[in-house]
């Protein structure tokens, strides 16, 4: 059996509690709609936040790996462009050596041919020394990392670019060799003049060997660029799928949140009306005193 009391208005207290809960839910819904995220604080979904943040970290790493891979392609394109010029120089050197073999050319003419050949020899060396990417020499002995894939085997490097050598620790293995006109091991093995003993035939043989070396280097670089592009494609797919998984956890369902907004707005109005009615009930006790 109910009683009349003016000290504790229990219906009013219940209405206030429900109104507070409703206002909290309404504020959370408004926050989700404003931010587009289902999880804005750890209180929204502690486990979901941890998973989403981990996935976001993977996405950021993958996106950076894509940019690094594209930088690696740029490095190889620069090296290929330099070797293209070396090929043109070698073709010209072949012409000079072939011309020097002719007895029709006088001694003075052969000296002129040799002078041009020496300039070609020096230019090949200059290309080998000066070709660089962002200040890093491409043909030499030092090395720099092109791509790092944190989700790869053992977290290893996808590709390391070595000056004078292009090798891979994990996925891609390419070797392009050094670029030096007279280097027998890491270079093209050319004499400083047309024939070390004045024999142009010897130089022709060296030039043909050098052309083969450059062609192999360019072919190796081209294969490396293709494989790097394949790596970029794979990384892009991984990034997209990881981002999709993170979005499923973190992003708000706008249709659901709009429905909740309508619900909580109606509850706020009815709650205020109920609270007003509960507060008015206490006034009825005064009628007993009349």
GIBEL-V475641 format. One record per run of one state. SS is the DSSP state (h for helix, s for strand, l for the rest). FROM is the first residue (numbers start at 1). TO is the last residue. Records with the same first field share a line. If there is no record, write none. Layout:
SS = FROM-TO ; FROM-TO
This chain:
l = 1-9 ; 36-36 ; 38-45 ; 101-106 ; 131-131 ; 134-135 ; 138-142 ; 149-152 ; 156-156 ; 163-164 ; 168-199 ; 252-253 ; 290-290
h = 10-35 ; 46-100 ; 107-130 ; 153-155 ; 200-250 ; 254-289
s = 37-37 ; 132-133 ; 136-137 ; 143-148 ; 157-162 ; 165-167 ; 251-251
